[in-house]
């Protein structure tokens, strides 16, 4: 059988070669020589392929769930055939195979349909069409499919290479030199010798000679010279004539050992190529604009906000009505520009939101994004600064290009001080990256390539460090200052935050009471107080939040957490009690001191005692008012001197406040006769002062005047507490007994305060015109978020008027 196959193959090869040379192939001779393939019982190639197609029509058992029928893009209902269609359709396995000579038209298939065996046979009989509705994916789509195809090709190639090497090595047999000489060379069955890579010798035996099924033998050699000498000597000893010596051939071949030697190098090169491609994908933001190694880094990180994703509206922003009006007007600029163009006005380029932290600058921007019917793009100022040179200006350009595409729109830059600092300050490297970014921002806002119908909003709490060119009209036309809310604004903010809280108290009265108890609080502080009150109530397993929980929340925010586990020695506790009693009594009998609300000797935060006052909303202070505040602050130190005859470190914070107040009066406010009506800038906390703005002589005068002012306050406080020494003792003893004293306890011990004071919301807002914050809108902003027609009314009104006019002719009867 094997001899017949080999002879047929040789005849076929000679026939095809001669046919190629002549230019034609003798088909009759080809058919006569291939009688083996036409013998009965032997399956031809066409039959084998047909059987393989039929076998591939159904996936193997266990893989059915990966190859569901129906189009991947169609719905589930369309992918499942009905029961009736399934019964009527003949089974594919029962269809007769097509005959060789079958003629006539075949049933046409849709061009997009794919063969069922293509789904899991990896496209062996042709790839499935991309446009068709084939069921299931063979190996994914697009790049994923191509990647998996290359992985399969690599695996198949590796397995093939390893199999080939193993096959060749299985046919080799290693022998020793003596065995070669005695068993093979002496018998004369060696056809030739092949020296491979000057390392080993392959022995080719005469045809018909095999050793254990291997026709190729091999043995190692030390060197070529010694091998040739030993081989020549062995043949001479066997009386072999030189012309009959065994031929020796030298070859250089690629060995498996050499492949394994360079395998680590190949692995390292492959790993480096993979990492380079991976880093290019990451840095180049695969699929995004730009591409390349740094394509994604150079793009802007600005985000287009969907208003449905923002849960903040203008009704949720309170306490800054003036700033809200300004923001609403900017949106009205974009929605109804004709209202301003008719009067010759130009749309402002931008507005800068400034103010202390926590006053609601970012919250205003969120409300604008949630309620404005124009595109809203937001970005942070720190996102322009990266480690790569040129990234900041490129991102600025990309951001404004994005804004122009969505014009009219609003662009919000949060914390703009990160990129808008003054140029030429402490930049020792000349043109820094931050300066280049700022220059690009200035050009984009107001330059030759100025932007139209793009309003830029920015927020910062460090407006003092911004570049002047950034703040000039034409770039940021308006600076909207968002201050800490007054008592009316705090009440409005409390109303917003109390809506979500569960309490049995009247929320209107509660908001007013809390506004009176929280002077100087910002919107963020008020939100924190409401949240802390809810947490404290939940900690006590209460069903609702009580007034006590709100008071505890205020103390938690102002003074810190209670430290009930902080153990104080009796002597230290007594010192703290008299210290706090000195503060309370001094403030009680000083006219311009703030009214006392609560005093406690329970440690909170960093302090060992705590006194809570109720300052009134006041913006101007006289010398007498500041002097009384200094005396009240020194009350604790003076009380220690009077009752213990010694002083402690507990007054350090009080002395710091007194010193700052005294220097401010002398240096900043011009309240000293010797220094005069001058004002010098005082250094900010953490700021390095290289030189003072006044002379050394003036500095000595300032220091002496500050000491004299503090000494006068100390003497005045000492006289006051000496007069009311017994009152201080009573308050201190009650504190040691109860640890917390309220305003009612102070009235019980000291009587009514001898000066009139305000403590309720109604008293604080008396004479201000109204009890609530004015939230009315001007006429031009009544419908600020709705586009108007050319006649000044909104589209809804014009549509209603058109409907009324269209109905009028129907109601008129002909005369």
C-alpha positions in Angstrom: 0.0 0.0 0.0 2.8 2.4 1.0 4.8 1.5 -2.2 1.7 2.2 -4.3 1.2 5.6 -2.7 4.8 6.6 -3.2 4.9 5.5 -6.8 1.7 7.4 -7.6 3.0 10.5 -5.9 6.2 10.4 -8.0 4.3 9.9 -11.2 2.0 12.8 -10.3 5.0 15.0 -9.6 6.7 14.2 -12.9 3.4 14.7 -14.8 2.7 18.1 -13.3 6.3 19.3 -13.8 6.4 18.2 -17.5 2.9 19.8 -18.0 4.2 23.1 -16.5 7.2 23.0 -18.8 5.0 22.3 -21.9 2.3 24.7 -20.9 -0.5 22.1 -20.8 -1.4 19.1 -18.7 -2.6 15.8 -20.2 -5.8 15.2 -18.3 -6.3 11.6 -19.5 -2.8 10.6 -18.4 -3.5 12.4 -15.0 -6.7 10.4 -14.6 -5.0 7.1 -15.5 -2.2 7.7 -13.1 -4.5 8.5 -10.2 -6.3 5.2 -10.2 -5.5 4.8 -6.6 -7.7 7.7 -5.6 -10.6 6.3 -7.7 -10.4 2.8 -6.3 -13.5 1.5 -4.5 -13.4 1.9 -0.7 -11.1 4.9 -0.8 -12.7 8.3 0.1 -11.8 11.2 -2.2 -11.0 14.7 -1.0 -14.4 16.2 -2.0 -16.3 13.7 0.1 -14.0 14.4 3.1 -14.6 18.2 2.8 -18.4 17.6 2.5 -18.5 15.5 5.6 -16.4 18.1 7.5 -18.9 20.8 6.4 -21.8 18.8 7.7 -20.0 18.1 10.9 -19.4 21.8 11.4 -23.0 22.8 10.8 -23.8 22.2 14.5 -21.3 23.3 17.3 -19.8 20.6 19.4 -21.6 19.4 22.5 -21.2 21.9 25.4 -20.6 24.9 23.1 -24.2 25.6 22.0 -24.7 28.6 24.4 -21.8 30.5 22.7 -23.4 30.2 19.2 -27.0 31.2 19.5 -29.0 31.5 16.3 -30.2 34.8 14.9 -28.5 38.1 14.1 -26.5 39.8 16.7 -28.1 43.2 15.9 -31.6 42.0 15.9 -33.8 41.7 18.9 -34.4 38.5 20.9 -37.8 37.9 19.4 -36.6 38.2 15.8 -33.7 35.9 16.6 -35.9 33.0 17.7 -37.9 31.2 15.0 -41.5 30.3 15.7 -42.4 26.8 16.6 -44.4 26.3 13.4 -41.4 27.4 11.3 -39.2 25.1 13.2 -41.4 22.1 12.6 -41.9 22.8 8.9 -38.2 23.4 8.2 -36.4 20.3 7.1 -33.4 19.3 9.2 -30.1 20.2 7.7 -28.6 16.8 8.5 -31.4 15.1 6.5 -30.7 17.0 3.3 -29.1 14.8 0.6 -25.6 15.8 -0.5 -25.5 17.4 -3.9 -24.5 15.2 -6.7 -21.5 15.9 -8.9 -23.4 16.5 -12.0 -26.3 18.4 -10.5 -27.3 21.3 -12.6 -29.9 24.0 -12.5 -30.4 27.0 -10.3 -29.5 26.7 -6.7 -31.6 28.5 -4.0 -30.2 31.9 -3.5 -29.1 33.0 0.0 -29.0 36.6 1.2 -25.6 38.2 0.8 -25.3 38.9 4.4 -26.1 35.4 5.6 -23.2 33.3 6.8 -22.8 29.6 6.8 -23.5 27.9 10.2 -20.2 26.2 10.3 -18.4 29.5 10.1 -19.5 30.4 13.6 -17.1 28.1 15.5 -14.9 26.6 12.8 -12.9 29.9 12.8 -13.8 30.7 9.2 -12.0 27.7 7.8 -14.3 27.6 4.8 -14.5 31.4 4.4 -15.1 34.2 6.7 -18.6 35.3 7.5 -19.9 38.6 6.1 -19.8 41.6 8.4 -22.9 43.1 7.0 -25.0 40.0 7.6 -27.0 39.1 10.6 -25.0 36.1 11.6 -25.7 34.6 14.9 -23.0 35.0 17.5 -19.5 36.3 17.0 -16.7 34.1 15.9 -13.9 35.9 17.6 -15.2 39.4 18.3 -15.3 42.4 16.1 -12.7 44.8 14.7 -9.4 45.0 16.5 -10.4 42.4 19.0 -11.0 39.8 16.3 -7.8 40.7 14.6 -5.8 40.4 17.8 -7.3 37.0 18.7 -6.5 35.8 15.1 -2.9 36.7 15.5 -2.8 35.0 18.9 -4.1 31.8 17.4 -1.7 32.1 14.5 1.2 32.5 16.9 0.1 29.6 19.1 -0.3 27.3 16.0 3.1 28.4 14.7 4.7 27.7 18.1 3.1 24.3 18.4 4.1 23.5 14.8 7.8 24.5 15.4 8.0 22.5 18.6 6.4 19.5 16.9 8.8 19.7 14.0 11.8 19.9 16.3 10.5 17.0 18.4 9.9 14.9 15.3 13.4 15.4 14.0 15.0 14.7 17.3 13.0 11.5 17.7 14.7 10.2 14.5 18.2 10.8 15.9 20.2 8.4 18.1 23.4 9.4 19.9 26.4 7.0 19.8 30.0 7.0 21.1 33.1 7.3 18.9 34.2 3.7 19.6 30.7 2.4 18.8 30.8 4.4 15.5 34.2 3.0 14.5 33.5 -0.7 15.5 29.8 -1.1 14.6 29.3 1.1 11.6 32.6 2.4 10.0 34.2 -1.1 10.2 31.2 -2.7 8.5 31.2 -0.2 5.7 27.6 0.9 6.0 28.4 4.6 6.5 27.3 6.6 3.4 28.7 10.0 4.6 29.4 12.2 7.6 28.0 15.7 8.2 29.9 18.0 10.6 27.2 20.4 11.9 28.3 23.7 13.3 31.8 22.2 14.1 30.2 20.7 17.2 28.7 17.4 16.3 28.7 14.8 13.5 25.6 13.4 11.8 26.1 9.9 10.5 24.3 9.0 7.3 23.9 5.2 6.8 23.5 3.3 3.5 19.9 2.9 2.3 18.2 0.0 4.0 20.3 0.2 7.2 18.5 1.4 10.4 19.3 1.2 14.0 16.3 0.9 16.4 14.2 2.6 13.7 16.6 5.5 13.3 18.5 6.0 10.1 20.5 9.0 11.5 23.1 8.7 14.2 25.2 11.4 15.8 28.1 12.0 18.2 29.9 14.9 19.7 33.4 16.0 18.7 35.9 18.1 20.6 37.4 19.8 17.6 37.4 19.4 13.9 41.1 18.8 13.6 41.1 15.9 16.1 38.0 14.5 14.5 39.7 14.4 11.0 42.9 13.0 12.4 41.1 10.2 14.4 38.8 9.4 11.4 41.8 9.1 9.0 43.8 6.9 11.4 40.8 4.6 11.9 40.3 4.1 8.2 44.0 3.5 7.6 44.0 0.9 10.4 41.1 -0.8 8.5 43.2 -0.8 5.3 40.9 1.5 3.5 42.4 3.3 0.5 42.3 7.1 0.7 40.1 7.4 -2.4 37.5 5.2 -0.6 37.5 7.3 2.6 34.0 8.2 3.9 33.2 11.7 2.6 32.9 14.4 5.2 30.6 17.4 4.7 30.6 20.6 6.8 27.3 22.3 7.4 25.9 25.3 9.4 22.4 24.7 10.7 20.0 26.4 13.1 19.7 24.2 16.1 17.1 24.0 18.9 19.8 24.8 21.4 20.7 28.0 19.6 17.0 29.0 19.6 16.7 28.4 23.3 19.8 30.5 23.7 18.3 33.6 22.1 14.9 33.0 23.6 15.5 35.3 26.6 16.6 38.1 24.2 13.5 37.6 22.1 11.3 37.7 25.2 12.8 41.0 26.4 12.4 42.6 23.0 8.8 41.4 22.8 8.1 42.7 26.3 9.6 46.1 25.4 7.6 46.3 22.2 4.4 45.4 24.1 5.1 48.1 26.8 5.7 50.7 24.1 2.5 49.9 22.4 0.7 49.8 25.7 2.1 53.2 26.8 1.2 54.7 23.4 -2.4 53.5 23.8 -2.5 55.0 27.3 -0.7 58.3 26.6 -2.3 58.7 23.2 -5.9 58.0 24.5 -6.7 55.3 22.1 -9.8 56.1 20.1 -9.6 59.8 21.0 -8.6 62.7 18.9 -4.9 63.4 18.6 -3.5 59.9 19.1 0.3 59.5 19.2 2.3 59.1 22.4 1.1 62.4 23.9 -2.2 62.9 22.0 -4.4 62.3 24.9 -2.4 64.3 27.4 -2.6 67.4 25.2 -6.4 67.3 25.0 -8.5 69.3 27.4 -10.1 67.6 30.3 -13.1 69.9 30.3 -16.5 68.0 30.7 -19.8 68.9 29.1 -22.3 68.7 31.9 -25.7 67.1 31.4 -28.3 69.1 33.3 -30.2 66.0 34.2 -27.1 64.7 36.1 -27.0 67.8 38.4 -29.4 67.8 41.3 -28.8 71.4 42.3 -31.2 74.2 41.3 -31.3 77.9 42.1 -34.0 77.3 44.6 -31.4 75.2 46.5 -29.0 78.3 46.7 -29.8 80.8 49.3 -28.1 83.6 51.2 -26.5 85.2 48.1 -29.4 86.7 46.2 -27.3 89.4 44.5 -24.8 86.9 43.1 -27.8 84.7 41.9 -29.2 87.7 40.0 -25.8 88.3 38.3 -25.6 84.6 37.3 -29.2 84.6 36.0 -28.5 87.6 34.0 -25.6 85.9 32.2 -27.9 83.0 31.3 -30.4 85.6 30.1 -27.7 87.2 27.9 -27.3 83.9 26.0 -31.0 83.0 25.8 -32.3 86.5 24.9 -29.4 88.5 23.4 -31.8 90.8 21.4 -33.1 92.3 24.7 -29.6 93.8 25.2 -28.5 94.3 21.6 -31.5 96.6 21.0 -30.1 99.0 23.6 -26.6 98.8 22.2 -25.3 96.6 25.1 -22.6 93.9 24.6 -22.7 90.6 26.2 -20.0 90.4 29.0 -17.2 88.1 28.3 -17.0 86.6 31.8 -17.5 87.0 35.6 -15.2 86.2 38.5 -16.8 84.7 41.6 -14.8 85.7 44.6 -15.3 85.4 48.4 -14.2 83.4 51.4 -14.3 79.6 51.3 -17.7 77.9 51.8 -19.9 80.8 50.7 -21.4 79.0 47.7 -19.3 79.9 44.6 -19.1 76.4 43.3 -22.7 75.7 44.3 -23.8 78.7 42.2 -22.0 77.1 39.2 -23.7 73.8 39.9 -27.1 75.4 40.0 -26.3 77.2 36.7 -25.4 73.9 35.1 -28.5 72.2 36.5 -31.0 74.9 35.4 -29.5 76.8 32.4 -30.9 75.7 29.1 -27.5 76.3 27.4 -24.5 73.9 27.3 -22.4 74.1 30.5 -18.7 73.1 30.3 -16.7 72.8 33.5 -13.0 72.4 34.2 -10.6 72.8 37.2 -7.7 75.2 37.1 -5.3 72.6 38.3 -6.0 70.4 35.3 -4.0 72.7 33.0 -0.8 72.1 34.9 1.0 68.8 34.0 4.6 67.6 34.0 4.9 67.9 30.2 5.8 71.2 28.7 3.2 72.7 26.4 0.3 70.7 27.9 -1.4 73.7 29.6 -1.7 76.0 26.5 -2.7 73.1 24.4 -5.5 72.2 26.8 -6.7 75.8 26.9 -6.9 75.9 23.2 -8.8 72.6 23.1 -11.1 73.8 25.8 -12.1 77.0 24.0 -12.4 75.1 20.7 -14.9 72.8 22.4 -16.8 75.8 23.8 -17.0 77.4 20.3 -18.5 74.2 18.9 -21.3 74.4 21.6 -21.8 78.2 21.5 -23.8 79.8 23.0 -22.6 78.1 26.2 -21.1 78.8 29.7 -17.6 77.8 30.5 -16.8 77.4 34.3 -13.2 77.4 35.5 -13.0 76.4 39.2 -10.1 77.5 41.4 -8.6 79.7 38.6 -5.9 80.9 40.9 -4.0 77.7 40.1 -3.3 79.0 36.6 -4.0 82.7 36.9 -1.3 83.8 39.4 0.6 87.0 38.8 3.4 86.7 36.3 7.0 87.5 36.9 6.9 87.0 40.7 9.0 84.2 42.0 9.4 82.3 38.7 13.2 82.0 38.7 13.1 80.0 35.5 11.8 82.9 33.3 8.9 81.8 31.3 7.4 79.0 33.3 4.7 76.6 32.2 2.1 78.3 34.3 2.9 81.7 32.7 2.5 80.2 29.2 -0.8 78.7 30.2 -2.0 82.0 31.5 -0.9 83.8 28.3 -2.9 81.4 26.2 -5.9 81.9 28.5 -5.6 85.7 28.1 -5.4 85.4 24.3 -8.4 83.0 24.1 -10.6 85.3 26.2 -9.8 88.6 24.5 -7.4 88.6 21.6 -7.4 88.4 17.9 -9.0 85.0 18.2 -11.6 86.2 20.7 -14.6 84.0 21.5 -18.2 85.0 20.9 -21.3 83.8 22.7 -19.1 82.0 25.2 -19.5 83.3 28.8 -16.6 82.4 31.1 -17.3 82.0 34.8 -14.5 81.5 37.2 -14.3 81.0 41.0 -11.5 81.7 43.5 -11.0 82.7 47.1 -7.6 84.2 46.4 -8.4 87.1 44.0 -5.5 89.1 45.5 -2.9 86.9 43.8 -4.5 86.9 40.3 -2.9 88.6 37.4 -4.2 92.1 36.6 -4.5 91.4 32.9 -6.9 88.5 33.7 -9.2 90.8 35.8 -9.5 93.7 33.4 -12.8 94.5 31.5 -13.0 92.5 28.3 -12.0 89.3 29.9 -13.7 89.1 33.3 -16.0 92.1 33.1 -17.6 91.5 36.4 -16.3 90.5 39.8 -19.1 89.0 41.8 -18.2 89.0 45.5 -20.0 86.3 47.4 -19.7 87.2 51.1 -20.6 85.3 54.2 -24.4 85.5 54.6 -26.0 87.9 57.1 -28.7 86.8 59.5 -31.4 86.9 56.8 -29.3 84.9 54.5 -28.5 82.3 57.2 -32.2 81.9 57.8 -32.8 81.3 54.1 -30.0 78.7 54.0 -31.3 76.9 57.1 -34.7 76.7 55.4 -33.1 74.9 52.5 -31.2 72.4 54.6 -34.0 71.8 57.1 -36.3 70.6 54.3 -34.6 67.2 54.3 -34.4 66.8 58.1 -37.0 65.1 60.2 -38.0 67.2 63.1 -41.2 68.1 65.1 -40.2 71.7 65.4 -41.6 74.5 63.3 -39.0 74.8 60.6 -39.6 78.5 60.0 -39.0 79.4 63.7 -36.2 76.9 63.9 -34.4 78.5 60.9 -34.7 82.0 62.5 -33.4 80.7 65.9 -30.5 79.0 64.3 -29.6 82.0 62.2 -29.4 84.1 65.4 -27.2 81.5 67.1 -24.7 81.2 64.2 -23.1 84.6 63.5 -20.3 84.5 60.9 -21.3 81.0 59.6 -21.0 80.4 55.9 -23.3 78.1 53.8 -20.9 75.2 54.2 -20.8 75.6 58.0 -24.6 75.7 58.1 -24.9 72.5 56.0 -22.4 70.9 58.4 -24.4 72.0 61.5 -27.6 70.5 60.1 -25.9 67.3 59.2 -24.2 67.1 62.6 -27.6 67.6 64.3 -29.0 64.6 62.4 -26.0 62.5 63.3 -26.3 63.3 67.0 -30.0 62.5 66.9 -29.3 59.2 65.2 -26.6 58.4 67.7 -29.2 58.8 70.5 -31.8 56.7 68.6 -34.2 59.6 68.5 -37.3 59.6 66.3 -36.8 63.3 65.4 -34.2 66.0 65.7 -34.7 68.3 68.7 -33.4 71.8 69.5 -30.9 70.3 71.9 -29.3 68.4 69.0 -29.0 71.6 67.0 -27.3 73.3 69.9 -24.9 70.4 70.4 -24.2 70.5 66.6 -23.2 74.2 66.8 -20.9 73.5 69.7 -19.4 70.6 67.8 -18.7 72.8 64.8 -17.4 75.9 66.7 -15.4 74.3 69.5 -14.8 70.8 68.5 -15.7 67.4 69.9 -16.4 66.9 73.6 -13.6 65.1 75.5 -15.5 63.6 78.4 -12.7 61.0 78.9 -10.1 63.7 79.3 -9.0 63.4 82.9 -8.2 66.7 84.6 -6.6 66.9 88.1 -8.8 68.7 90.7 -6.3 71.6 90.8 -6.3 72.0 87.0 -10.1 71.7 86.9 -10.4 74.5 89.5 -8.1 76.7 87.5 -10.1 76.2 84.3 -13.3 77.0 86.2 -12.0 80.3 87.6 -10.5 81.1 84.2 -13.8 80.7 82.4 -15.7 82.5 85.2 -13.4 85.5 84.7 -14.3 85.6 81.0 -18.0 85.3 81.8 -18.1 88.0 84.5 -15.9 90.4 82.7 -18.1 90.2 79.6 -21.3 90.4 81.7 -20.3 93.8 83.1 -18.7 95.4 80.1 -21.0 97.4 77.9 -19.6 96.6 74.4 -18.8 93.0 75.1 -20.8 90.3 73.3 -23.6 88.7 75.4 -22.8 85.3 76.9 -24.7 82.3 75.7 -23.1 79.4 77.4 -19.9 78.6 79.4 -18.5 75.1 80.0 -15.4 73.5 81.6 -15.8 70.3 79.6 -12.7 70.0 77.3 -13.5 70.5 73.6 -11.0 70.3 70.8 -7.7 71.8 71.9 -9.1 73.9 74.7 -9.9 72.9 78.3 -12.8 75.3 78.6 -15.3 76.8 76.3 -17.4 80.0 76.3 -20.0 80.7 73.6 -21.1 84.3 72.9 -23.7 85.8 70.7 -22.2 88.7 68.7 -24.4 90.9 66.8 -24.2 91.6 63.1 -21.8 94.6 63.1 -19.4 95.9 60.5 -18.0 99.0 62.2 -16.2 99.0 65.5 -15.1 102.0 67.7 -12.1 102.3 70.0 -14.3 101.7 73.0 -15.9 98.6 71.6 -12.5 97.1 70.7 -11.1 98.0 74.1 -14.0 96.2 75.9 -13.4 93.1 73.8 -9.8 93.1 74.8 -10.7 93.4 78.5 -13.2 90.5 78.2 -10.5 88.4 76.5 -8.0 89.2 79.4 -10.6 88.2 82.0 -9.3 84.6 82.3 -5.7 85.6 83.0 -6.7 88.3 85.5 -8.9 85.8 87.3 -6.0 83.4 87.8 -3.9 86.3 89.2 -6.6 87.3 91.6 -7.5 83.9 93.0 -4.3 81.9 92.7 -1.6 84.5 92.7 0.0 82.8 89.7 -0.5 82.4 86.0 -0.7 79.4 83.7 -0.3 78.6 80.0 -4.1 78.4 79.6 -4.3 82.0 78.5 -2.0 81.7 75.5 -4.8 81.8 72.9 -6.3 84.8 74.7 -3.0 86.7 74.7 -2.6 86.0 71.0 -6.0 87.5 70.2 -5.3 90.5 72.4 -2.0 91.2 70.7 -3.4 90.9 67.2 -6.3 93.3 68.2 -3.8 95.8 69.7 -1.5 95.8 66.6 -4.5 96.1 64.3 -5.7 99.2 66.1 -2.3 100.9 66.1 -0.9 99.8 62.7 -4.0 99.0 60.5 -6.9 101.2 61.7 -5.0 104.4 62.7 -6.5 104.5 66.2 -3.3 105.7 68.0 -2.4 109.4 68.6 1.4 108.9 68.5 1.5 106.8 65.4 -1.2 108.9 63.7 -3.7 108.3 61.0 -1.7 105.9 59.0 -2.4 102.3 57.9 0.2 99.7 57.1 -0.5 96.3 55.7 -0.2 93.6 58.3 1.4 90.3 57.4 -0.9 87.4 56.7 -0.5 84.2 58.6 2.3 82.1 57.0 3.6 85.0 55.0 7.3 85.7 55.1 8.0 89.4 55.9 11.3 90.4 54.4 11.1 94.1 55.2 8.6 96.3 57.1 6.9 99.2 55.3 7.9 101.6 58.1 11.1 102.8 59.7 12.8 101.3 62.8 11.8 104.3 64.8 8.2 103.9 63.9 8.4 100.2 64.7 9.6 101.1 68.2 6.8 103.5 68.7 4.3 100.9 67.5 5.7 98.3 69.9 5.5 100.7 72.9 2.0 101.8 72.1 0.8 98.3 71.8 2.3 97.4 75.2 0.7 100.4 76.7 -2.7 99.6 75.2 -2.6 96.0 76.5 -1.5 97.2 79.9 -4.4 99.6 80.2 -6.8 96.9 79.2 -5.2 94.6 81.9 -5.5 97.3 84.6 -9.1 98.0 83.7 -10.0 94.3 83.8 -8.2 93.8 87.1 -10.2 96.6 88.7 -13.5 95.3 87.2 -12.9 91.7 88.5 -11.7 92.9 91.9 -15.0 94.8 92.2 -17.0 91.7 91.2 -14.7 89.1 92.8 -17.5 87.4 94.7 -19.5 87.1 91.5 -16.5 85.3 89.9 -16.3 82.9 92.9 -20.0 82.1 92.6 -19.8 81.4 88.9 -16.7 79.2 89.3 -18.2 77.2 92.1 -21.4 76.6 90.0 -19.2 75.5 87.1 -17.3 73.0 89.2 -20.6 71.6 90.3 -22.6 71.6 87.0 -19.7 71.9 84.4 -22.1 73.8 82.0 -23.8 77.1 82.7 -26.4 78.6 80.4 -27.6 82.2 80.1 -30.4 81.5 82.6 -27.9 80.3 85.2 -25.9 83.5 84.7 -29.0 85.6 85.2 -29.8 83.6 88.4 -26.3 84.2 89.8 -25.5 87.7 88.6 -28.9 89.2 87.9 -29.9 90.9 84.6 -27.2 92.3 82.5 -27.0 96.1 83.1 -26.8 96.9 79.4 -29.5 96.4 76.7 -28.7 93.4 74.4 -30.2 91.6 71.4 -30.7 87.8 71.4 -33.6 86.9 69.1 -33.9 87.0 65.3 -36.6 89.6 65.4 -34.5 91.9 67.5 -31.5 91.5 65.2 -33.5 92.3 62.0 -35.5 95.1 63.5 -35.3 98.2 61.4 -33.9 96.5 58.3 -37.1 96.7 56.3 -38.3 93.1 56.3 -38.0 89.9 58.3 -37.0 87.8 55.3 -34.4 88.0 52.5 -35.6 89.9 49.4 -35.8 87.3 46.6 -37.8 89.3 44.0 -36.5 89.5 40.4 -36.3 92.5 38.2 -38.7 92.8 35.3 -36.1 91.9 32.7 -35.3 88.6 34.6 -38.8 87.4 35.4 -38.4 84.8 32.6 -34.6 84.6 32.6 -34.4 81.0 31.4 -36.9 81.1 28.6 -36.2 82.5 25.1 -38.4 85.4 24.0 -39.7 86.4 20.7 -38.7 89.8 19.1 -41.6 91.6 20.7 -40.3 90.9 24.2 -42.6 88.1 25.3 -41.7 84.5 25.8 -42.5 81.9 23.2 -45.1 80.4 25.4 -46.9 83.7 25.7 -46.7 84.3 21.9 -48.0 80.8 21.2 -51.0 81.4 23.6 -51.7 84.8 21.9 -51.7 83.1 18.5 -54.1 80.5 19.7 -56.4 83.3 21.0 -56.3 85.1 17.7 -57.0 82.0 15.7 -60.1 81.4 17.8 -61.6 84.8 17.4 -62.8 84.6 13.8 -64.7 81.4 14.8 -66.6 83.3 17.5 -67.7 86.1 15.2 -71.0 85.5 13.5 -71.6 87.0 10.0 -74.0 89.9 10.0 
